[in-house]
């Protein structure tokens, strides 16, 4: 049977999650000889290679399961480019190694693409507890996101036309939005297909995970430089004014305190603390009130505004764009 779709799965040192994903992919209600699975191992992990070999042995070529190991680690955007360029089908389906595609995921996605579409995105379901942590709540935001690489289908010739993913996006952040905006700009329309569903369980995260995530803002500057209108319309309409106020007031308190104006310094410090307190309260309003989580929210709410502003300005300087 003619190969209709290639599934590209980038992975980085998560063999057990990858195995769960591959088990779901080989269990699709879709003609096995009509699709292939291409795993791109950006972590160059022998255990990952063994997992892919194990699944390939089980399927015996139907569907074909292929393993690619790029030279060096270059990030998810580069891994996805390596995958789709090595793929053989006219339609490329992207998902991530930590998803569990529904059994009809390929069937509905390919059916939608057969209707003369350039690209579509499917639904992402993120199971969370009734009272989630901040991390779980943020991950649940994927359910509202448009066109994420956890679940999208793109015509190969469309990827060729726009040059694929921009490999300057080194993290798993905004490379999908950049591709989405490039497709919109070039072809005009990219449609949702809710029937094509993947489940995206929340991965465990270390205490204070939100601090490291602020470095993602560096790449928001690049996305804004490339697509300013779409960024403001679909990502963030205004800069995070509260963060800038906290930083300005805190620095102002420090400078005026050292300059011999204790009254003004106290006032500025109180304003900064009030804004930080309001930020922490908003994060805790509908999330867990377990003591450990409350402590995490309070501590990280102090640091996040400073880290976010730093990485935003670093991105603005690096990519030479007036981004805040």
N, C-alpha and C positions, 0 to 999 in steps of 0.2 A: 504493500500500500504506500502511496505517496506520503512523504514526511510533511506534516502540516504545521507543526509548531515545535520550537525548541525552548525548553525551560532552562533558564540560566540561574544558577544559585551560587552567589559568592559566599565564601565561608572563611572564618578566621578562628582557628583553634577552639572550635566547639563541636567536636565529633559526635557527642551524644545528641545534641540538639539537631545536628545535621542528619543523623540517622533517623530521628523521629520525622523530620521533614521528608526525607527520601522515602520512608515507608509510606507516607501519605501520597507522595507523587506516583509511586509505582502502583498504588491502589486506585487510581483514577478510573471512573466510568467513561473511558475514552479508548478508542482502538490503540492498543499498545504499539503497534508498528507505525502509527501516525505521529508519534512524538518521540523526542529524545530529551535526555536530561544532561546538562553540562554543568559540572561542579568546578568552580574556580577557587583553588585553595590559596588564598592570599597569606595564610599563616605558614605555609610550607610545612605542614605537620604530617608526620608519618602515620599517626593514628587516624587522621582524616583520610589519608589515601587508602588505608586498610578498610575503613568504613565504606568508601565508595566501591572498592574492589569487591567487598562482601555483597553489596546490593547488586552490583553488575553481574556477579556470579549467579545470584538468585533469578534475575530477569532473563539472563542469557540472550541479551540483545533485543528484547521486546518488552518494554522499551529499552533502547540503548542508553547506558549510563556511562558518561565519559568524565574523566578526571584531568584537569589542567592545573599545572603548577607554574605560575609566572615567575620570572626572575626578579627576586626582591619583593618586598612588601610595599605596595603603592596606594593602598586604600580601596574602598569599595567601588568608587567610580571607575578606576582603572581595571579592577577585577571584572566588573560588568562589561566593560568594553572588550576585554580579552574574551569573555564568554560569548557575547553575541557575534563577534567577528569570526569566531571559530565554529559557530552554529551553522547548521545546514538548512534549516527551514525558513520559509518566507515570513513567518510570524514568530516573534520572540516574546516569551512570557517570562517576567521577572518575579521572583519571590526571594525571601531571605531564609537563611538556614534555621531561624528560630520560629518559623511559622508552621502551621499544620493546615495545608490546603484541603478544603472540602472535596469530597469525592467527585463532585460535578464541576469543580473549579475550571478545569481545562475545557470541558464541554461547553459551558456557558461563555467562557472567554473567547474561544475560537468561533463559536456561533456569532457572537457580537462582531467579531472582526471580519466575518464573512459578508457583512452588510456594508462593504466598501468604506470601512472606517480606517483611519490612520493609526489610532491608538484608543484604548479604553482603560479605565481603572475599575477594579472591583472593590468589594466591601471588606473591611478589616474588622473582626470582632475581637475585643480584648476583654476576657473574663476578669473581673475584679471583685473583691469582697464588697458587701454593702457599705462598709466604712473603710475606704482604702487609705493607704499611705499617700503622701504627696507624690512619691515616685510612681505608684500604681495609677494615681489619678492622671499624672502627666502622660504616662504610656497610653492610657485610655483615650487620650486625645487623638490617637491614630484613627479612631472610629469616625471622627469628623473630618479628617484630612482628605484633601483631594490628591489623587495620583501619587501614591507612595510606591516605592520599589518593592514593598512587601507583596504587592498585588497589582500588576499592570501588564498590559499586552501592547506591543508596538510592532508595526510593520518594519521589516528589516530595511526596506528601501527608504523609509522615513528616517531611521537611525543613520543610514548612510548620508542622507541629505543634510542633516543637521550636525553631523560629525560625532554622534553618540554623546556619551557623558563627558562633561568637562573635568579632566583629571586634576585640575587645581583644587577641587573639593576633596581634600584628603581624608576627612572624617565622614561617617555615615550621617550626614547632615546637609540638607539643602541641595544635594546633587540631584535628587529626584525632582524637587521644585524647579531647578534650572532646566532639566530636560523637559518638564511639563510646559514651562513658559516658552521654551524654544519651539516646541511642537505647536503651541497655540499661535505663536508669532508666524510660523512658516505655513501652517495648514489651517488655522482658524478654529478648529473644533476638536475637542477630545471629550469623549462621553463617559459617564459612569455606567457600570453594569453591576448592580447590586447582587444579582444572582451568582456572580463569580466571587465566591467568598473564601477567605482564609481566616483561621483563628490564630491570634498572636498572643500567646500566654506571656504574662509579665515575668521577666527574668529577675531573680534575686539581685539586689543591689547593695553595695556596701553603705555603711553609715556616711552621710554627707555626700552622696553621689551627685547632688545638684551643684556642688561647687565645681567639680571637674567639667560638668556639662556647660558651664558658662563660656568655656573656650570655643564652643560652637558658634558663638556670636561673631568670631573672626570671619567666618564664612558667610554670615549674613551680609557683611559689607560687599563681598564679591557678588553675591546674588543681587543686591541692590544696584550695584554698578551695571550689571548686565541687563537687569529688567526693572528699572525704577517704578514704572507704572504698575506692573503686576505685583511687585513687592508691596507697594502701599495699598493696593486694592485687595490682595488675597493673603498677605502674610501679616503685616503690621501697619496700621494706618498712621500711627504717630510714634515717635521715639518714646522710650520708657522715661517719661518726665520725672516720675518719683525717684528712680535710681539717680538721675543727675542731681536732683534736689538734695538727696541724702549725701552724695559725695561733696557737693558744693558747701553744704552746711557743715559737714564734718571738717573739711579742710579749712573752712572759714573759722570755725571754733578753735582749731589748732593755731592758726596764724594770729587771730586776734588775742588768744590767750597768751601766746609768746610775746605779742606786741604790747602787752600791758593793758588790755581792755577786758577784764574778767566778766563784766556784766554782759557785754555783747557776746563773748565766747560762751557763756552759760546759756544765753538765749538760743544761739545757733545750735549748741549741743542738744538742747531740749527739743528743738524742731527736728533734728536728725533722729533722735531717739523716738520721737513720736511717730515719724514716718516709718521707721524700722518696725516699731511695735504694731502699727497698722498693717504693714506688709505680712508680718508673722501671723497676725490674727486672721487675715484673709486666707492664708495658706492652711490654717488649722480649722477654719470654719466648717468645712465639710469633709475633713479627713480625720484619721485616727487621733485620739487623745491619750494614747499610751504614753507613759512618762518618757520613754526613750525617744519616741517620735516627736513629742513636744519639745524635748531638749534639742533634737536635731533641727527642728524648724526654727527655734529661737536663734541658735548659733549660726545656722546657714543664712538666716535672713539678715544678719549683721554683715556677712561677707559678700553675699550675692551682688548687691548693688555696685560695690567696688570692683569685683571681678568682671561683672557684665560690662561696665563702662570701660574698664581697661581693655578688654578684648574687642569691644566695638571700635574704640579709637585705634587700637593696633591694626585692625582690619582696614579701617579708613586710610591709615597711613600706608599700609602695605599695598593696597589696591588703588590708592590715589583717587579716593572718591569722598565727597562730602556726606559721610554717613554718620548718623548718631543713633 
